[in-house]
């Protein structure tokens, strides 16, 4: 009889589009052993669980869940941002967004909730911390984005990829459902051949500001919290936006 671990292993393997043979080769085991693990005829050791999780390219949170389902303690700590071990890395994030001034920068977590912003972000798109991307998209962004529908659809594409990578997650799933409902009845705008990226086009003072967004994250993380942090840095997509936004920031009240 299949175990919770076996069921999860089979679900992840299928979600990643791997055969038992392919997974076995990547995890340095045999297809027979993978089959026995999925059906509950064999129990894995913790090292085997971690090898399988690595072969399946699971996020750290999901690797911990797989270990729990196999009866083991989590291998990756999940510390708060205020924890002594994490605080120096949170300071790095704070320095990143401060040094990115005057241009907008946001820090978001796994569920796209805003954890921190810089002054440029507040000037471009006022948003409360703890709001998530869908909240902002359905609120402040509707009033200021010229290409709201385009940004919403590309947000949907990205969220679908992240849900597929993360697996079952009620919060991500609920956010995806909200965004899909928001876009129901619309179709994706055609891709413009004029730009290699989808620029965020913001209306401000009767002018259009064009920004390109990049995402920074920590590499080689062994802490769940740090592995899920994303720093979104927005850069002017042209010289006109650079000059206009700098001038706009200078006129903002201190």
N, C-alpha and C positions, 0 to 999 in steps of 0.2 A: 504494500500500500504506500502510495506516494506521501512524503512528508512535506511540511511547509517549506523546508529548504528545497526539496526536489521540485515542488511546484514552481517556486520562485526561479530556480535555475532554468527550468524548461521555458518559462515565460521570457526570461531575459535572453536566452539563447535564440528563441524564435524572433524576439523583437530586434535583435541584432542581425538577424538573417543568416545565422550560422547553422551548419549541420553539426551533429555530434562529433563527427570526424574532424571538422575544422576547429571546433572548440577544443577538442582533445589535443590536437597538434599545438595549438597556441598555449595551452595550459600544461604542456609536457606530461600528458597522461594518455590513457587509452580510450577509444570510443566506448569500449565495454564498461569501463569505470564510470564514464559520464552517464551512460545509460542506467547503470545501477544506482548512481546518485539521484538521478531524476525519478526513478521508480521507487526509491526508498530501500532498495536491496542492500545498499552500502551507505555508511555514514562517513562524511569527510572529516579530516583533521582541519585545524584552523589554517595551517599553511596551504592546504589544498583549496580551501574557500578563498583565501586571498589570491592564489594563482588564478582561479577561475574568475574572480572579480576583476583582476587586472586584464585577463584575456577578453573579458566582456566590456572593458573600458567603462566601468561603473564609476559614477561620482563617489566621493568619500562617504557621504551620508548613506548611499545605497550599499556600499561595501559593509558598513557597520550593520545595516539591516540584514544583509545576507549572513553575516556572522551570527547575529542574534537568532535567526531562523535555524541555524545549524547547532544552536546551543552554546555558543561562545560569547565572551564579552567583546564589546566593540574594540577595534584596534586603533581607531582615530579619535582623538579627543575633540570635543565641541565646546570650546571656551567662549566666554563672553568677550566683547570688545574691550571691556575694562580689566580683563584678567592680566596679571603681570606678564605672562608669556606672550600675550597678543598685543599689549599696549604699544611696544616699539613699532610694530607693523602698522597699527592704526595711526601712529604718528607719521609714518611714511605716507600713508594715504592722505592725511590732512595736509602735509607739505605739498603733495602732488597737486591737489586742487587749489591750494593757495598760490603756488608758483604758476599755475595756469591762468591766473588773472591777467588781463581783464576778461578773458573769454570763459564761457560757461563750463562748469564741471559738476558732475553729480556722482555720488557714491550710492550704489544700490546693492541689495542682497539677492539671494536666490529667487525670492518672490517679487523682484523688481520694486521693492519698497525703497523709498529714498531715505538713506541714513544720514547724509550730509550733502551740502551744496556750498559753492563759493558765491561771492558777491555777483560775479558775472551771470551765474545761473539765476539768481534771484531777480536780476534786472531783466533778463530775457524772458523768463517763464516762472513767475511766482508760483510756488507750490509748497504745501506744508510737508515737513518731514513725516515719514510713516505713510504718506500717500503712495500708491503704487502707480505704475505706468498707465494702467487702464483708467484709474481715477483721473489722472491728469489729462489723458487723451480725451476723455468724455467731458472734461471741464475746461480748464484754462486753454488747452491747445486748440479747441474748436474756434476760439475767438481770434487767435493770433497766427495760426498756420495757414498759409496759402494752399499748401498741398496736403491738407489734413488727411484726405482719403488715401493718398499714396503712402504717407508715413504710417497710417493705421494698418494698411495691408502688409507693409514690410514688417511692422511689429508683430502681426499675426504669423507671418512666416517664421520669424525668429522664435516666437513663443512655442509654435508647434515643434520646432526642432528641439527646444529645451525640454519640453514635456516628453518627447520621445527619448531623449538622453537620460532624463531623470526617472522615468517610469512612473508608477502610481504615486501621485502626490495630490492630495485633495485641494490644497491651496492653489497650486499651479493649474490643476484641472478646472477649478472654479473660475480662475482668471481667464483661462482660455475660453471657457464657455461664455463669459461676459463679453469678451472681445468678438467672438464669432457672432453673438447675438447683435452686437452693435453694428457689425458690418453686413448683417443679413439683408439681402435685397440689393447689395451693391456688387460691382465687379471691379477687379484690380485695374487701375489705370494702365495704359500702355507704357512700356519702358522707353524713356527718352534716350535717343542716341547722342545727345549733346553733352552728357556727363558720364564719367566712368562710375560714379556713385550716385545714390539717391540723396540729394541735399535736402536739409531741413530749410524750408523757406518761411521766414517769419516776417509778418507785417509790423512795421514800427515807424511811427512818425510819417506816414505816407510813403515810405520806402520799403523795399524788400531786402531783407538780410538773408544771405545764403550761408549755411553752415554744413560742414561735414563732420560726422561723429566717429570717434574711435573708441575702442574699449581696451582698458588695461586691467590686468589681473596678476596675482602672484603665481609664479611657477613653482613646481615641485612641493606643493603644500602637503602637509600631513596633519593639518588641523581643519576640521569641517568648516568652521566659521570663515577662516581666511580663504579657503578654497572657493567659497561662494561669493566673495566680494567682487564687485565689478566697479571700476572707475570709468565713467563715460566722460570723455573730453571732447568738447566741440571746438572746431577751428573754423575761422572764416574761409569760405570757399573761393573768395576773390578779394582783390585789393579794395574794391569799393566797400564791401562788407567790413573789412578790417578797419578802414578809416571811419565809417559811419558808426560802428559799434564802439570804438574807442571814444568818439565824440559823445555818444549817448551816455556812456559810463561817466564821463567827466561832468556831465550836467546832472547826474543823479545826486540827491541829497546824501550827505555823509551819514 
